[in-house]
Amino acid sequence: MTYASLKPVSKAFDQRKRLIFIRIAAALAVLLLFLTKPALSEGSDGHETLELVGFCLVLICVVGRLWSILYVGGKKNEELVSTGPFSMSQNPLYFFSTVGAVGIGLLYGSLVAAAALGVASFLIFRVTARKEAEYLLGKFGAAYTAYIKATPRFWPNPLLYRDNDELRFSTRALRRTFFDGLYFLAIFPAIELIEYLRETGVMFPAFVTLY
């Protein structure tokens, strides 16, 4: 799947806009925690299963983002990276982040929350990815056109994987991505704390039940 009717631009996408949208989505997710509760009760088999799957998805997100940043960190918008995870997907960082968003919803114990967070993340990253693609098309021209024709836009295709013998990466970018990943992992104890406070009556009851 490739982008249709891309218009090359000379100015890189302002990542601050993406961060604003992500922060708004994160604030809504926190509000979700306080105003709702999962239909499956804490400790039930269904709830524990969703939590386990969600935790696995969050781990995949963190590891996948670190793997991706090894290849593109410090080189984004400067080089056309097409090896490693970028040989399977044009946007592996956004793919793994969306997987993490779904995982957070499952950690909460709700399929509805998982779907809502996943769709919200996908839509935000879809817009960002298109803006970035327009800049890369303007910078790399025919080479980028060939790349997007051969590489899936979002969903990775492992059959396309290829790598090179040498890998140079930015330790600064890797460190920043590692700390970003800690936010995903910190969601789990936060959810557990809210559930505990609600069960002990310290926090007000939820208004809505999510399945």
Rosetta blueprint (number, residue, H / E / L):
1 M L
2 T L
3 Y L
4 A L
5 S L
6 L L
7 K L
8 P L
9 V L
10 S L
11 K L
12 A L
13 F L
14 D L
15 Q H
16 R H
17 K H
18 R H
19 L H
20 I H
21 F H
22 I H
23 R H
24 I H
25 A H
26 A H
27 A H
28 L H
29 A H
30 V H
31 L H
32 L H
33 L H
34 F H
35 L H
36 T E
37 K E
38 P E
39 A L
40 L L
41 S L
42 E L
43 G L
44 S L
45 D H
46 G H
47 H H
48 E H
49 T H
50 L H
51 E H
52 L H
53 V H
54 G H
55 F H
56 C H
57 L H
58 V H
59 L H
60 I H
61 C H
62 V H
63 V H
64 G H
65 R H
66 L H
67 W H
68 S H
69 I H
70 L H
71 Y H
72 V H
73 G L
74 G L
75 K L
76 K L
77 N L
78 E L
79 E L
80 L L
81 V L
82 S L
83 T L
84 G H
85 P H
86 F H
87 S H
88 M L
89 S L
90 Q L
91 N L
92 P H
93 L H
94 Y H
95 F H
96 F H
97 S H
98 T H
99 V H
100 G H
101 A H
102 V H
103 G H
104 I H
105 G H
106 L H
107 L H
108 Y H
109 G L
110 S L
111 L H
112 V H
113 A H
114 A H
115 A H
116 A H
117 L H
118 G H
119 V H
120 A H
121 S H
122 F H
123 L H
124 I H
125 F H
126 R H
127 V H
128 T H
129 A H
130 R H
131 K H
132 E H
133 A H
134 E H
135 Y H
136 L H
137 L H
138 G H
139 K H
140 F H
141 G L
142 A H
143 A H
144 Y H
145 T H
146 A H
147 Y H
148 I H
149 K H
150 A H
151 T L
152 P L
153 R L
154 F L
155 W L
156 P L
157 N L
158 P H
159 L H
160 L H
161 Y L
162 R L
163 D L
164 N L
165 D L
166 E L
167 L L
168 R L
169 F L
170 S L
171 T H
172 R H
173 A H
174 L H
175 R H
176 R H
177 T H
178 F H
179 F H
180 D H
181 G H
182 L H
183 Y H
184 F H
185 L H
186 A H
187 I H
188 F H
189 P H
190 A H
191 I H
192 E H
193 L H
194 I H
195 E H
196 Y H
197 L H
198 R H
199 E H
200 T L
201 G L
202 V L
203 M L
204 F L
205 P L
206 A L
207 F L
208 V E
209 T E
210 L E
211 Y L
